[in-house]
Amino acid sequence: TRYHAYTLWIFTESDFMTTMVPISLFAIVAAPLTSIRNVPHLVFWLWLHLLGFNTSNQTASLEDKTNKPDRPLPAGRISLEAAMILRWLLMPICWALSLAYSKQTMFASMALSAFTAMYNELGGSGSHFAVRYMLNGLGFAAFEAGTTLVAKNDRTYLDSAGWLAIFLSGSIFATTIYAQDFRDVIGDALIDRDTIPLRFGRPSRLALLIGLIAWSIGLPYIWNLDVYSAAAFTALGLYAGGRFVKHRTIEEDRKSYFYYNVWVSVAHILPGYWRCFRV
């Protein structure tokens, strides 16, 4: 029904800009996409796996009562018991869907399932911040490997440029994803989660700015951008990171996180520039 469909949607709605947009764009350029008919496949594969991760995440933590009260569980749209059943049913469903594409796609799905369980049910999200961010990077890499395989006509392999793009993307997320934690400091503090913003305070904002600038300089070099595109991308990273340093209210951090995601999305299409203009 429409009610249940909307409930499934709002499990994933808040991650549209953080996951659906950048990873979909990434898969299109990293594959690279050779048939427009593959786009609905890659988008649905990604969304279903995001739903699997989010049902796991939202049943394993109580932080949504403070940080995101409009999500299905705190809003009372679904019971915890039903959400947990959905969480564990989605795992074999995702594997079966992935196997329909290729064994390699299924392996990516299974890897994502493992990282999801380590992050949520096994407590990785609440352990040392280094473990948490490493699992974030590995999880995003698994998302990207599967989505990129589905974007291809031959879904059994990725070339070296595709694997390099996945490695770089996972590294970007592992080292900068704590940008999202500035907006969630109240809820994270209530559950005593170890995050870089809570542990290091204001210096972590400067560290994020430095990280975005470093990636904004390094990625154009790796993907051989022209000087004007490289300058524009670096300026975007400077602006996104600079906002976190200049504006420090939670409301401004939400806005800054939006620009961070714009920067991430652009970073994810840089391999496409290389494929189009440098190969």
Wavefront OBJ file of the C-alpha trace (Angstrom):
o trace
v 0.000 0.000 0.000
v 0.929 3.660 -0.254
v 1.452 3.849 3.530
v 3.984 1.003 3.575
v 5.720 2.213 0.431
v 6.193 5.638 2.009
v 7.496 4.009 5.189
v 10.158 2.185 3.162
v 11.027 5.432 1.402
v 11.562 7.436 4.586
v 13.932 4.754 5.862
v 16.244 6.045 3.119
v 15.054 9.597 2.392
v 17.675 11.389 4.482
v 20.473 9.590 2.599
v 19.383 10.638 -0.880
v 22.043 13.337 -1.193
v 24.663 11.505 0.869
v 24.431 8.113 -0.829
v 21.993 7.794 -3.735
v 23.188 10.792 -5.762
v 26.992 10.501 -5.403
v 27.151 6.715 -5.742
v 24.769 6.647 -8.724
v 26.882 9.281 -10.463
v 30.013 7.418 -9.476
v 28.775 4.120 -10.949
v 27.786 5.783 -14.228
v 31.295 7.190 -14.786
v 33.360 4.447 -13.130
v 31.730 1.553 -15.023
v 31.553 3.391 -17.478
v 27.867 3.282 -18.400
v 27.364 2.046 -21.968
v 23.582 1.610 -21.979
v 20.959 3.951 -20.528
v 18.853 0.867 -19.820
v 21.202 0.003 -16.972
v 20.384 3.180 -15.006
v 17.117 1.924 -13.439
v 18.918 -1.302 -12.496
v 21.803 0.438 -10.732
v 19.494 2.903 -8.958
v 17.201 0.146 -7.683
v 20.134 -2.076 -6.625
v 21.640 0.829 -4.694
v 18.350 1.864 -3.084
v 17.485 -1.674 -1.968
v 20.912 -2.109 -0.376
v 20.648 1.314 1.245
v 17.293 0.224 2.666
v 19.001 -2.881 4.034
v 21.734 -0.822 5.684
v 19.336 1.767 7.093
v 16.917 -0.747 8.591
v 19.928 -2.308 10.308
v 21.219 1.065 11.470
v 17.869 2.373 12.671
v 16.987 -0.788 14.621
v 20.403 -0.967 16.277
v 20.518 2.577 17.708
v 18.215 4.881 19.658
v 19.830 8.095 18.407
v 16.983 8.835 15.953
v 14.715 9.852 18.838
v 16.902 12.942 19.172
v 18.593 13.423 15.797
v 15.916 12.335 13.320
v 12.485 11.966 14.977
v 10.692 11.837 11.611
v 12.182 8.459 10.700
v 9.831 5.420 10.705
v 10.630 4.025 14.160
v 10.533 7.206 16.294
v 7.560 8.442 14.247
v 5.649 5.244 15.095
v 5.088 4.182 11.478
v 6.513 0.700 12.127
v 7.214 -1.340 15.242
v 10.712 -2.323 16.254
v 9.826 -6.010 15.839
v 8.536 -5.512 12.295
v 11.556 -3.375 11.376
v 13.933 -6.081 12.623
v 12.108 -8.730 10.570
v 12.414 -6.451 7.542
v 16.105 -5.888 8.275
v 16.963 -9.608 8.223
v 14.656 -10.434 5.289
v 16.352 -7.818 3.149
v 19.749 -9.506 3.421
v 18.926 -12.662 1.381
v 16.718 -10.592 -0.919
v 19.696 -8.341 -1.727
v 21.940 -11.351 -2.286
v 19.414 -13.012 -4.609
v 18.946 -9.817 -6.623
v 22.708 -9.402 -6.909
v 23.245 -13.008 -8.005
v 20.771 -12.383 -10.825
v 23.351 -9.945 -12.201
v 26.557 -11.891 -11.472
v 28.446 -13.759 -8.767
v 30.770 -10.759 -8.461
v 27.826 -8.486 -7.732
v 26.623 -10.930 -5.090
v 30.079 -10.879 -3.456
v 29.848 -7.079 -3.243
v 26.405 -7.429 -1.657
v 27.690 -9.999 0.838
v 30.648 -7.778 1.723
v 28.262 -4.899 2.338
v 26.151 -7.157 4.573
v 29.243 -8.043 6.599
v 30.323 -4.420 7.020
v 26.729 -3.478 7.904
v 26.567 -6.070 10.681
v 29.996 -5.037 11.967
v 28.961 -1.385 12.022
v 25.502 -1.803 13.542
v 24.755 -5.088 15.325
v 28.368 -5.739 16.391
v 28.845 -2.221 17.728
v 31.333 -0.746 15.268
v 29.406 2.523 15.146
v 29.902 2.956 18.885
v 33.537 1.911 19.115
v 36.683 4.004 18.623
v 36.155 6.703 16.022
v 38.907 5.252 13.803
v 37.064 1.917 13.586
v 33.784 3.681 12.880
v 35.147 5.769 10.034
v 37.099 2.832 8.562
v 33.877 0.793 8.431
v 32.144 3.772 6.809
v 34.778 3.810 4.065
v 34.608 0.046 3.519
v 30.819 0.128 3.431
v 30.737 2.882 0.827
v 33.325 0.980 -1.240
v 31.083 -2.110 -1.189
v 28.083 0.005 -2.205
v 30.108 1.411 -5.090
v 31.540 -1.911 -6.262
v 28.085 -3.462 -6.538
v 26.448 -0.430 -8.126
v 29.281 -0.043 -10.637
v 29.053 -3.704 -11.637
v 25.300 -3.359 -12.212
v 25.957 -0.280 -14.361
v 28.027 -2.360 -16.794
v 26.870 -4.647 -19.573
v 29.469 -7.229 -18.517
v 28.836 -7.448 -14.787
v 31.679 -9.842 -14.039
v 34.639 -7.446 -13.855
v 35.847 -3.886 -13.296
v 38.922 -2.417 -14.951
v 41.860 -0.944 -13.030
v 40.498 2.608 -13.291
v 37.199 1.446 -11.796
v 38.933 -0.209 -8.833
v 41.146 2.860 -8.326
v 38.054 5.068 -8.290
v 36.425 2.803 -5.683
v 39.553 2.840 -3.508
v 39.799 6.621 -3.664
v 36.107 7.083 -2.921
v 36.231 4.765 0.087
v 39.273 6.674 1.333
v 37.492 10.009 0.909
v 34.554 8.793 2.980
v 36.783 7.225 5.642
v 38.711 10.472 6.143
v 35.977 13.106 5.739
v 32.594 11.520 6.511
v 32.780 12.925 10.040
v 31.430 16.086 8.413
v 27.996 14.582 9.127
v 28.765 14.345 12.855
v 28.799 18.100 13.420
v 25.040 18.254 12.798
v 24.388 15.252 15.094
v 26.499 16.177 18.129
v 23.548 16.309 20.545
v 22.315 12.822 19.775
v 25.856 11.423 19.608
v 26.662 12.912 23.011
v 23.523 11.384 24.549
v 24.539 7.873 23.487
v 28.238 8.545 24.233
v 29.355 7.887 20.651
v 33.025 8.503 19.965
v 33.213 10.965 17.062
v 35.961 13.305 15.928
v 33.860 16.459 16.574
v 33.017 15.327 20.130
v 36.543 14.202 20.921
v 38.496 17.118 19.430
v 35.979 19.966 19.265
v 36.786 23.061 17.248
v 40.175 21.817 15.889
v 38.283 19.036 14.079
v 36.639 21.698 11.918
v 40.027 22.953 10.788
v 41.136 19.355 10.194
v 38.109 18.804 7.948
v 38.930 21.937 5.964
v 42.527 20.756 5.510
v 41.317 17.318 4.457
v 38.935 18.697 1.846
v 41.636 20.979 0.457
v 44.108 18.068 0.291
v 41.644 15.860 -1.570
v 40.644 18.792 -3.802
v 44.262 19.168 -4.886
v 45.093 15.459 -5.069
v 42.106 14.188 -7.035
v 42.552 16.582 -9.994
v 46.195 15.437 -10.173
v 45.218 11.749 -10.139
v 42.464 12.162 -12.747
v 44.479 14.633 -14.828
v 42.005 17.521 -14.812
v 42.671 20.666 -16.800
v 43.786 23.661 -14.773
v 40.402 25.450 -14.847
v 38.395 22.410 -13.747
v 40.974 21.686 -11.042
v 40.762 25.267 -9.768
v 36.959 25.158 -9.684
v 36.939 21.851 -7.812
v 39.497 23.131 -5.298
v 37.439 26.285 -4.766
v 34.379 24.138 -4.061
v 36.310 22.114 -1.477
v 37.622 25.299 0.118
v 34.111 26.732 0.342
v 32.539 23.552 1.736
v 35.287 23.076 4.313
v 35.495 26.773 5.127
v 31.819 26.850 6.088
v 32.436 24.317 8.861
v 35.156 26.564 10.282
v 33.282 29.845 9.929
v 29.759 28.736 10.905
v 29.419 26.575 14.008
v 25.717 26.345 14.872
v 23.891 23.060 14.277
v 21.615 24.700 11.719
v 24.615 26.056 9.798
v 26.326 22.665 10.081
v 23.346 21.120 8.289
v 23.788 23.653 5.486
v 27.541 23.056 5.407
v 26.928 19.315 5.186
v 24.807 19.927 2.093
v 27.740 21.673 0.398
v 30.050 18.885 1.551
v 27.786 16.442 -0.285
v 27.860 18.617 -3.388
v 31.658 18.430 -3.222
v 31.530 14.643 -2.745
v 29.205 14.281 -5.728
v 31.568 16.277 -7.937
v 34.536 14.238 -6.648
v 32.706 11.100 -7.713
v 32.369 12.168 -11.347
v 36.057 13.010 -11.818
v 36.857 9.502 -13.143
v 34.361 10.281 -15.905
v 36.427 13.321 -16.915
v 39.485 11.089 -17.194
v 37.617 8.512 -19.290
v 36.152 11.146 -21.615
v 39.116 13.457 -22.128
v 42.339 11.710 -21.073
v 42.080 8.080 -22.230
l 1 2 3 4 5 6 7 8 9 10 11 12 13 14 15 16 17 18 19 20 21 22 23 24 25 26 27 28 29 30 31 32 33 34 35 36 37 38 39 40 41 42 43 44 45 46 47 48 49 50 51 52 53 54 55 56 57 58 59 60 61 62 63 64 65 66 67 68 69 70 71 72 73 74 75 76 77 78 79 80 81 82 83 84 85 86 87 88 89 90 91 92 93 94 95 96 97 98 99 100 101 102 103 104 105 106 107 108 109 110 111 112 113 114 115 116 117 118 119 120 121 122 123 124 125 126 127 128 129 130 131 132 133 134 135 136 137 138 139 140 141 142 143 144 145 146 147 148 149 150 151 152 153 154 155 156 157 158 159 160 161 162 163 164 165 166 167 168 169 170 171 172 173 174 175 176 177 178 179 180 181 182 183 184 185 186 187 188 189 190 191 192 193 194 195 196 197 198 199 200 201 202 203 204 205 206 207 208 209 210 211 212 213 214 215 216 217 218 219 220 221 222 223 224 225 226 227 228 229 230 231 232 233 234 235 236 237 238 239 240 241 242 243 244 245 246 247 248 249 250 251 252 253 254 255 256 257 258 259 260 261 262 263 264 265 266 267 268 269 270 271 272 273 274 275 276 277 278 279
